Amino acid sequence: MFWPAGRNFISLLLLAFAAQAAAAPIALTTIGAKDRQAIVDEVIGALDDAYVFPETAHKMGERLRQQLGSGAYDRLTTLPALAAQLTEDLRGVSHDPHLEVTWAPAEPPAEGQRPSPEELQARTAAHLRRENYWFREVKLLPGNVGYLKLDGFAPADLAGSTAVAAMGFLAGSEALIVDLRENDGGSASMVQLLLSYLLPGKPTHFSSFYVRKGDRTDQLWTQAWVPGPRLTGTPVYVLTGPHTFSAAENFAYSLKSLKRATIVGEATRGGAHPVDRVPIQGYPLVVSLPFGRSVNPVTGSNWEGTGVAPDVAVPAAEALAVAHSRALATIAEKATDPEVKATAALLHQVLEGRRNPVTLPAGDLAAFVGAYGPVQVTLEGGALHYQLGTGPRTRLLPIGNDKFLAADSDDLLLRFERDASGKVVRVIGVSRDGELPIERSGGGQ
């Protein structure tokens, strides 16, 4: 879902709860022709009143009347079934994934026990707090690459302190990955806050919302000040997939249009319309009604129906590994600190090697078998293993060009070197501490 920053997220939830509570005493287990007529009329009235595209609203109304008049809804004798069919018919005309009719049943409260708006607001805030405001994971990946997994955009007035803490933790990262693959949207106020950490201190116009009622356009700008340091010079990678929706798409689309981030993964779901929840009078049904549309100030358009296209198209399941690898390559290229540069280059090789291993026949592997100072390389079960002194044996994973990775290490690479005749004569261990060449003992095999 998508709520512009100027609209109160909590009030929208309260509206949904209130609609449920009001409808509960007359919730129906079965419905008849008069009910279907009344519900269709209510839905059409809501569309005509506020749906973002008046012409499309008119076409959707015609479609619902045609379906009702033809008897297509006669077999639908329960509210859930009618709601599902109305949603299908509406989307068949509009192709708007935000538009939906939902069944919202609720048990009638006992006399004197109906929750007050304040109680409902507190209940909603408590629920979001238990969900940690959808901040699922904040950590550092190898190479000092920051990682933020965010599965929703809670309103900034509730989740601001959590967001500030997360961005403070990530402030020293050499690169940042924001994982939105399971994020289905939320409040634009959180989009605004997080973008403010990634863009310069001067306010940046990153999105607008056109609202049909009143024929007005509301603008969204980043904040001139945020608590803690900004990450304005940090390379940013945003992970997307088919579940990425609404406000999450706005976040990705805004950064892409400003050329501030690289989008990695699959195209997003394609919903660019903010919504209100409109209750159907007399029935426990609610219409999720898009009342406006996003307008990007750079492109003059949005992602409705198409989704946000990735800059690097890979299956969503592989997006994190690909983004991490690209981040390490960027760090290795741009870092001025020799230690940072060397570490990033090594970790990039290791990660790419794990992503793209090669297979070597046993006959080729035999050339590497032997003693190299304190290191013993053996061939067992069709795979090379190495052992340092009396330590444990570790399998070596070939990645080509006489290079192998240690299966049990994220930062150790072995590179074998040959003489002019092609004979393997030494091994070089490459780690974050540098390179350690070891000559082959006893002339080898």
LOTIRO-5008 format. One record per residue (C-alpha): x, y, z; residue in three letters. Coordinates in steps of 0.2 Angstrom, whole numbers, plus 2048, in hexadecimal, padded with zeros to 3 digits. Each point is the difference from the previous one (the first is absolute). Layout:
<site <X Y Z> 'ALA'>
...
This chain:
<site <800 800 800> 'MET'>
<site <805 812 7FE> 'PHE'>
<site <7FC 80F 80B> 'TRP'>
<site <807 811 7FC> 'PRO'>
<site <80A 809 80D> 'ALA'>
<site <7F2 80D 803> 'GLY'>
<site <7F3 7F3 804> 'ARG'>
<site <7FF 7F8 811> 'ASN'>
<site <804 7ED 7FF> 'PHE'>
<site <7F8 7FD 811> 'ILE'>
<site <7F0 809 7FB> 'SER'>
<site <7FE 7F4 7F1> 'LEU'>
<site <802 7F1 80B> 'LEU'>
<site <7F4 807 80C> 'LEU'>
<site <7F4 802 7F1> 'LEU'>
<site <802 7EE 7FC> 'ALA'>
<site <7FD 7FB 812> 'PHE'>
<site <7F1 80B 802> 'ALA'>
<site <7F8 7F9 7F0> 'ALA'>
<site <802 7EF 807> 'GLN'>
<site <7F8 804 810> 'ALA'>
<site <7F2 80A 7F9> 'ALA'>
<site <7FC 7F2 7F3> 'ALA'>
<site <801 7F2 80D> 'ALA'>
<site <7EE 800 807> 'PRO'>
<site <7F9 7FE 7EE> 'ILE'>
<site <80E 7F4 7F9> 'ALA'>
<site <7F7 7F4 7F4> 'LEU'>
<site <804 7EE 7FD> 'THR'>
<site <7F6 800 7F0> 'THR'>
<site <7FB 80E 7F4> 'ILE'>
<site <7F2 802 7F3> 'GLY'>
<site <7FC 80A 7F1> 'ALA'>
<site <7FC 810 80A> 'LYS'>
<site <811 7FF 809> 'ASP'>
<site <80A 7FE 7F1> 'ARG'>
<site <7F7 80F 7F8> 'GLN'>
<site <803 80A 80F> 'ALA'>
<site <812 7FB 801> 'ILE'>
<site <804 803 7ED> 'VAL'>
<site <7F7 811 802> 'ASP'>
<site <80B 805 80F> 'GLU'>
<site <810 7FA 7F7> 'VAL'>
<site <7FC 80A 7F0> 'ILE'>
<site <7FC 80F 80A> 'GLY'>
<site <811 7FF 809> 'ALA'>
<site <809 7FF 7EF> 'LEU'>
<site <7F6 80E 7F9> 'ASP'>
<site <804 80B 80F> 'ASP'>
<site <813 7FE 801> 'ALA'>
<site <809 7F3 7F5> 'TYR'>
<site <80F 808 7F9> 'VAL'>
<site <7FB 7FE 7ED> 'PHE'>
<site <7ED 806 7FE> 'PRO'>
<site <7FF 7F8 7EF> 'GLU'>
<site <806 7EF 806> 'THR'>
<site <7F4 802 80F> 'ALA'>
<site <7F2 802 7F4> 'HIS'>
<site <805 7F1 7F6> 'LYS'>
<site <802 7F5 80F> 'MET'>
<site <7EE 806 806> 'GLY'>
<site <7FA 7FA 7EF> 'GLU'>
<site <808 7F0 802> 'ARG'>
<site <7F9 7FC 811> 'LEU'>
<site <7EE 805 7FA> 'ARG'>
<site <802 7F5 7F1> 'GLN'>
<site <805 7F1 80B> 'GLN'>
<site <7F2 803 80C> 'LEU'>
<site <7F3 802 7F2> 'GLY'>
<site <806 7F0 7F7> 'SER'>
<site <7FE 7F6 810> 'GLY'>
<site <813 7FD 801> 'ALA'>
<site <7FF 803 813> 'TYR'>
<site <7F0 7F6 803> 'ASP'>
<site <80A 7F1 806> 'ARG'>
<site <80A 80A 80C> 'LEU'>
<site <7F6 7FE 811> 'THR'>
<site <80E 804 80C> 'THR'>
<site <809 811 803> 'LEU'>
<site <812 7F8 7FE> 'PRO'>
<site <7FB 7F9 7EF> 'ALA'>
<site <7F8 810 7FA> 'LEU'>
<site <80F 80B 806> 'ALA'>
<site <80C 7F4 7F7> 'ALA'>
<site <7F6 801 7F0> 'GLN'>
<site <7FE 813 801> 'LEU'>
<site <813 802 802> 'THR'>
<site <803 7F5 7F1> 'GLU'>
<site <7F4 80A 7F5> 'ASP'>
<site <807 811 806> 'LEU'>
<site <812 7FB 7FD> 'ARG'>
<site <7FB 7F9 7EF> 'GLY'>
<site <7FB 811 7FA> 'VAL'>
<site <80D 80B 80A> 'SER'>
<site <80F 7F4 802> 'HIS'>
<site <803 809 810> 'ASP'>
<site <807 7F4 80E> 'PRO'>
<site <7FB 80C 80E> 'HIS'>
<site <7EE 7FF 7FC> 'LEU'>
<site <7F7 7F3 80A> 'GLU'>
<site <7F0 7FC 809> 'VAL'>
<site <803 7F6 810> 'THR'>
<site <7F5 7F7 80C> 'TRP'>
<site <803 808 811> 'ALA'>
<site <7F6 7F5 80D> 'PRO'>
<site <801 804 813> 'ALA'>
<site <7F7 7F9 80F> 'GLU'>
<site <7F4 80D 807> 'PRO'>
<site <807 807 810> 'PRO'>
<site <7F7 7FE 811> 'ALA'>
<site <7F6 80E 806> 'GLU'>
<site <80B 80E 806> 'GLY'>
<site <810 7F7 7FA> 'GLN'>
<site <802 808 7EF> 'ARG'>
<site <812 807 7FF> 'PRO'>
<site <803 812 7FF> 'SER'>
<site <80A 808 7F2> 'PRO'>
<site <80E 803 80D> 'GLU'>
<site <800 7ED 805> 'GLU'>
<site <800 7FB 7EE> 'LEU'>
<site <80E 80C 7FC> 'GLN'>
<site <80A 7F9 80F> 'ALA'>
<site <7FC 7EE 7FA> 'ARG'>
<site <807 804 7EF> 'THR'>
<site <80F 808 807> 'ALA'>
<site <803 7F1 80B> 'ALA'>
<site <7FF 7F4 7F1> 'HIS'>
<site <80C 80A 7F6> 'LEU'>
<site <80C 800 80E> 'ARG'>
<site <7FF 7ED 802> 'ARG'>
<site <804 7FF 7EE> 'GLU'>
<site <80F 80B 803> 'ASN'>
<site <7F8 80C 7F3> 'TYR'>
<site <805 7F3 7F3> 'TRP'>
<site <813 803 802> 'PHE'>
<site <805 7EE 7FE> 'ARG'>
<site <813 7FF 7FF> 'GLU'>
<site <80E 80D 802> 'VAL'>
<site <812 7F9 7FF> 'LYS'>
<site <811 802 7F7> 'LEU'>
<site <804 7F4 7F2> 'LEU'>
<site <812 7FB 7FD> 'PRO'>
<site <80A 80F 7F9> 'GLY'>
<site <7F7 80C 80B> 'ASN'>
<site <7F0 800 7F5> 'VAL'>
<site <7F1 806 80A> 'GLY'>
<site <7F0 7F6 7FE> 'TYR'>
<site <7EE 805 804> 'LEU'>
<site <7F2 7F5 7FE> 'LYS'>
<site <7F0 80A 801> 'LEU'>
<site <7EF 7F7 7FD> 'ASP'>
<site <7F5 80F 802> 'GLY'>
<site <800 813 802> 'PHE'>
<site <7F8 804 811> 'ALA'>
<site <7FB 812 802> 'PRO'>
<site <80F 80B 806> 'ALA'>
<site <7F7 807 80F> 'ASP'>
<site <800 7EF 807> 'LEU'>
<site <80F 7F7 7F9> 'ALA'>
<site <80C 80F 7FF> 'GLY'>
<site <80B 7FB 80E> 'SER'>
<site <802 7EF 7F9> 'THR'>
<site <805 807 7EF> 'ALA'>
<site <80C 80C 808> 'VAL'>
<site <808 7F2 80A> 'ALA'>
<site <802 7F5 7F0> 'ALA'>
<site <807 80E 7F6> 'MET'>
<site <80C 804 80D> 'GLY'>
<site <806 7EE 801> 'PHE'>
<site <803 800 7ED> 'LEU'>
<site <808 811 800> 'ALA'>
<site <812 7F9 7FE> 'GLY'>
<site <7FC 7F4 7F2> 'SER'>
<site <80B 801 7F0> 'GLU'>
<site <7F0 7FB 7F7> 'ALA'>
<site <7EE 7FE 804> 'LEU'>
<site <7F3 7F2 7FA> 'ILE'>
<site <7EE 804 804> 'VAL'>
<site <7F6 7F0 7FE> 'ASP'>
<site <7ED 803 7FB> 'LEU'>
<site <7FD 7EF 7F8> 'ARG'>
<site <7F2 7FD 80D> 'GLU'>
<site <7FA 812 803> 'ASN'>
<site <7EE 803 7FA> 'ASP'>
<site <800 812 805> 'GLY'>
<site <7F9 80C 80D> 'GLY'>
<site <803 812 805> 'SER'>
<site <809 80C 7F5> 'ALA'>
<site <806 80A 80F> 'SER'>
<site <80C 7F1 803> 'MET'>
<site <805 801 7EE> 'VAL'>
<site <804 812 803> 'GLN'>
<site <80A 7FD 80F> 'LEU'>
<site <80B 7F3 7F9> 'LEU'>
<site <803 809 7F0> 'LEU'>
<site <805 80F 80A> 'SER'>
<site <80F 7F5 807> 'TYR'>
<site <805 7FC 7EE> 'LEU'>
<site <7FF 810 7F7> 'LEU'>
<site <809 811 803> 'PRO'>
<site <7FB 80C 80F> 'GLY'>
<site <7F8 80C 7F4> 'LYS'>
<site <7ED 7FA 7FE> 'PRO'>
<site <7FD 7F6 7F1> 'THR'>
<site <7EF 7FF 7F7> 'HIS'>
<site <7FF 7ED 7FE> 'PHE'>
<site <7ED 7FD 7FD> 'SER'>
<site <7EF 808 7FE> 'SER'>
<site <7EE 7FA 802> 'PHE'>
<site <7F2 806 7F5> 'TYR'>
<site <7F0 7FF 809> 'VAL'>
<site <7F0 800 7F6> 'ARG'>
<site <7F5 808 80D> 'LYS'>
<site <804 813 7FF> 'GLY'>
<site <80B 7FD 7F1> 'ASP'>
<site <810 803 80A> 'ARG'>
<site <811 7FA 801> 'THR'>
<site <80A 7FD 810> 'ASP'>
<site <813 7FF 800> 'GLN'>
<site <80C 7F6 80A> 'LEU'>
<site <811 806 804> 'TRP'>
<site <80E 7F9 80A> 'THR'>
<site <804 807 811> 'GLN'>
<site <80D 80E 802> 'ALA'>
<site <806 7F8 810> 'TRP'>
<site <801 7EE 807> 'VAL'>
<site <806 7F9 810> 'PRO'>
<site <812 7F9 7FE> 'GLY'>
<site <80B 800 7F0> 'PRO'>
<site <7F9 7FE 7EE> 'ARG'>
<site <807 7F3 7F4> 'LEU'>
<site <800 80B 7F1> 'THR'>
<site <810 7F9 7F9> 'GLY'>
<site <7FD 7EE 804> 'THR'>
<site <7FC 7F5 7F0> 'PRO'>
<site <7EE 7FA 802> 'VAL'>
<site <7F8 7F0 7F9> 'TYR'>
<site <7ED 7FC 802> 'VAL'>
<site <7FA 7EF 7FF> 'LEU'>
<site <7EF 7FD 7F7> 'THR'>
<site <7F4 7F2 7FB> 'GLY'>
<site <7EE 7FD 7FB> 'PRO'>
<site <7FB 802 812> 'HIS'>
<site <807 812 801> 'THR'>
<site <7F1 80B 800> 'PHE'>
<site <7F9 812 802> 'SER'>
<site <80B 80B 80C> 'ALA'>
<site <80E 7F4 7FE> 'ALA'>
<site <7FF 803 7ED> 'GLU'>
<site <800 813 803> 'ASN'>
<site <810 7FE 80A> 'PHE'>
<site <809 7F6 7F2> 'ALA'>
<site <7F9 80A 7F2> 'TYR'>
<site <805 811 808> 'SER'>
<site <812 7FA 803> 'LEU'>
<site <801 7F9 7EE> 'LYS'>
<site <7F9 810 7F8> 'SER'>
<site <80D 80A 80A> 'LEU'>
<site <80E 7F4 7FB> 'LYS'>
<site <804 7FD 813> 'ARG'>
<site <7FE 7EE 800> 'ALA'>
<site <802 7F0 7F6> 'THR'>
<site <7F0 7F5 800> 'ILE'>
<site <804 7ED 800> 'VAL'>
<site <7F3 7F2 7FE> 'GLY'>
<site <7F0 7FF 7F7> 'GLU'>
<site <7F2 80D 7FB> 'ALA'>
<site <7F5 805 80E> 'THR'>
<site <7ED 7FD 801> 'ARG'>
<site <7FB 811 7F8> 'GLY'>
<site <7F5 80A 80C> 'GLY'>
<site <802 813 800> 'ALA'>
<site <7EF 806 807> 'HIS'>
<site <7FD 805 812> 'PRO'>
<site <7F1 7F9 808> 'VAL'>
<site <7F2 804 80C> 'ASP'>
<site <7F5 7F2 808> 'ARG'>
<site <7ED 804 7FD> 'VAL'>
<site <7F4 7F6 80A> 'PRO'>
<site <7F0 7F9 7F7> 'ILE'>
<site <7F1 807 80A> 'GLN'>
<site <7F6 7F2 808> 'GLY'>
<site <80C 7F2 7FC> 'TYR'>
<site <811 7FA 806> 'PRO'>
<site <809 804 7F0> 'LEU'>
<site <80E 80D 7FD> 'VAL'>
<site <806 807 7EF> 'VAL'>
<site <812 804 7FF> 'SER'>
<site <7FE 80F 7F5> 'LEU'>
<site <80F 808 7F7> 'PRO'>
<site <7FC 813 801> 'PHE'>
<site <810 806 7F7> 'GLY'>
<site <810 7FC 7F7> 'ARG'>
<site <812 802 803> 'SER'>
<site <80A 80C 7F4> 'VAL'>
<site <812 7FF 800> 'ASN'>
<site <808 811 7FE> 'PRO'>
<site <80E 7F9 7F5> 'VAL'>
<site <7F7 7F5 7F4> 'THR'>
<site <7EF 808 801> 'GLY'>
<site <7F9 7EF 801> 'SER'>
<site <7FF 7F1 80C> 'ASN'>
<site <801 7ED 801> 'TRP'>
<site <7ED 7FC 800> 'GLU'>
<site <7FC 7F0 7F6> 'GLY'>
<site <813 7FD 7FB> 'THR'>
<site <809 800 811> 'GLY'>
<site <811 806 803> 'VAL'>
<site <80C 7F8 7F3> 'ALA'>
<site <811 7FB 808> 'PRO'>
<site <810 806 7FA> 'ASP'>
<site <808 7EF 803> 'VAL'>
<site <7F3 7F3 7FB> 'ALA'>
<site <802 7EF 80A> 'VAL'>
<site <7F4 7F4 809> 'PRO'>
<site <7FB 808 810> 'ALA'>
<site <807 7F2 80A> 'ALA'>
<site <812 804 7F9> 'GLU'>
<site <7FE 813 802> 'ALA'>
<site <809 801 811> 'LEU'>
<site <810 7F6 7FA> 'ALA'>
<site <800 80A 7F0> 'VAL'>
<site <7FF 811 809> 'ALA'>
<site <80C 7FB 80D> 'HIS'>
<site <80D 7FB 7F2> 'SER'>
<site <7FD 810 7F7> 'ARG'>
<site <802 80B 810> 'ALA'>
<site <811 7F7 803> 'LEU'>
<site <805 804 7EE> 'ALA'>
<site <7FB 812 802> 'THR'>
<site <809 802 811> 'ILE'>
<site <810 7F7 7F9> 'ALA'>
<site <800 80C 7F1> 'GLU'>
<site <7FD 811 809> 'LYS'>
<site <808 7FD 811> 'ALA'>
<site <80F 80A 804> 'THR'>
<site <805 7F7 810> 'ASP'>
<site <80C 7F1 7FA> 'PRO'>
<site <7F9 7F4 80D> 'GLU'>
<site <7EE 804 7FC> 'VAL'>
<site <804 7FE 7ED> 'LYS'>
<site <809 7EF 802> 'ALA'>
<site <7F3 7F9 80C> 'THR'>
<site <7F1 805 7F4> 'ALA'>
<site <80A 7F9 7F1> 'ALA'>
<site <803 7EF 809> 'LEU'>
<site <7EE 7FE 807> 'LEU'>
<site <7FA 804 7EE> 'HIS'>
<site <80A 7F2 7F9> 'GLN'>
<site <7FA 7F4 80E> 'VAL'>
<site <7EE 805 7FD> 'LEU'>
<site <801 7FF 7ED> 'GLU'>
<site <808 7EF 802> 'GLY'>
<site <7F3 7F9 80B> 'ARG'>
<site <7F3 806 7F4> 'ARG'>
<site <808 7F9 7F1> 'ASN'>
<site <80A 7F1 805> 'PRO'>
<site <808 7F5 7F2> 'VAL'>
<site <802 7ED 7FF> 'THR'>
<site <811 7F8 7FD> 'LEU'>
<site <803 7EE 7FB> 'PRO'>
<site <80A 7F5 80D> 'ALA'>
<site <80E 7FF 7F4> 'GLY'>
<site <803 813 800> 'ASP'>
<site <7FE 801 813> 'LEU'>
<site <80E 7F3 802> 'ALA'>
<site <80D 80D 7FB> 'ALA'>
<site <7FD 80A 810> 'PHE'>
<site <802 7F2 80C> 'VAL'>
<site <810 801 80B> 'GLY'>
<site <808 809 80F> 'ALA'>
<site <803 812 800> 'TYR'>
<site <809 804 810> 'GLY'>
<site <7F4 7FE 80E> 'PRO'>
<site <7F2 7FE 7F4> 'VAL'>
<site <7FB 7EF 7F9> 'GLN'>
<site <7F4 7FE 7F1> 'VAL'>
<site <7F7 7F0 7FD> 'THR'>
<site <7F4 7F9 7F4> 'LEU'>
<site <7F1 7F7 808> 'GLU'>
<site <7EF 7FB 7F8> 'GLY'>
<site <804 80A 7F0> 'GLY'>
<site <803 810 80A> 'ALA'>
<site <810 809 806> 'LEU'>
<site <802 803 813> 'HIS'>
<site <80D 80A 809> 'TYR'>
<site <807 7FE 812> 'GLN'>
<site <80B 80C 809> 'LEU'>
<site <80B 7F7 80C> 'GLY'>
<site <7F6 7F5 80B> 'THR'>
<site <7F0 80A 7FD> 'GLY'>
<site <7F0 7FA 7F9> 'PRO'>
<site <7FF 7FC 7ED> 'ARG'>
<site <7F6 80C 7F6> 'THR'>
<site <7F8 7FD 7EF> 'ARG'>
<site <806 80B 7F2> 'LEU'>
<site <7F4 807 7F3> 'LEU'>
<site <807 804 7EF> 'PRO'>
<site <7FC 810 7F8> 'ILE'>
<site <80C 7FF 7F1> 'GLY'>
<site <811 806 7FB> 'ASN'>
<site <808 7F6 80D> 'ASP'>
<site <7F6 808 80E> 'LYS'>
<site <7F7 7F8 80E> 'PHE'>
<site <7F5 805 80E> 'LEU'>
<site <801 7F9 812> 'ALA'>
<site <7EE 7F9 803> 'ALA'>
<site <800 805 812> 'ASP'>
<site <807 812 7FE> 'SER'>
<site <7F8 810 7F9> 'ASP'>
<site <811 808 7FD> 'ASP'>
<site <80D 7F3 7FB> 'LEU'>
<site <805 7FD 7EE> 'LEU'>
<site <80E 7F4 7FB> 'LEU'>
<site <809 804 7EF> 'ARG'>
<site <80B 7F3 7F9> 'PHE'>
<site <80F 805 7F5> 'GLU'>
<site <809 7F6 7F3> 'ARG'>
<site <811 800 7F8> 'ASP'>
<site <804 801 7EE> 'ALA'>
<site <7FD 7EE 7FD> 'SER'>
<site <7EE 802 808> 'GLY'>
<site <805 7F7 810> 'LYS'>
<site <7F8 806 810> 'VAL'>
<site <80E 807 80A> 'VAL'>
<site <7F8 80A 80E> 'ARG'>
<site <7F0 806 808> 'VAL'>
<site <7FC 812 805> 'ILE'>
<site <7F3 802 80E> 'GLY'>
<site <7F7 810 7FE> 'VAL'>
<site <7F7 807 80F> 'SER'>
<site <7FB 811 807> 'ARG'>
<site <812 800 808> 'ASP'>
<site <808 7FF 7EF> 'GLY'>
<site <808 7F3 7F6> 'GLU'>
<site <80B 7F1 806> 'LEU'>
<site <80A 7F6 7F3> 'PRO'>
<site <805 7EF 805> 'ILE'>
<site <80C 7F6 7F5> 'GLU'>
<site <7FC 7EE 7FC> 'ARG'>
<site <80A 7F3 80A> 'SER'>
<site <80A 7F2 7F9> 'GLY'>
<site <7FE 804 7EE> 'GLY'>
<site <7ED 7FB 800> 'GLY'>
<site <7F9 7F2 7F5> 'GLN'>
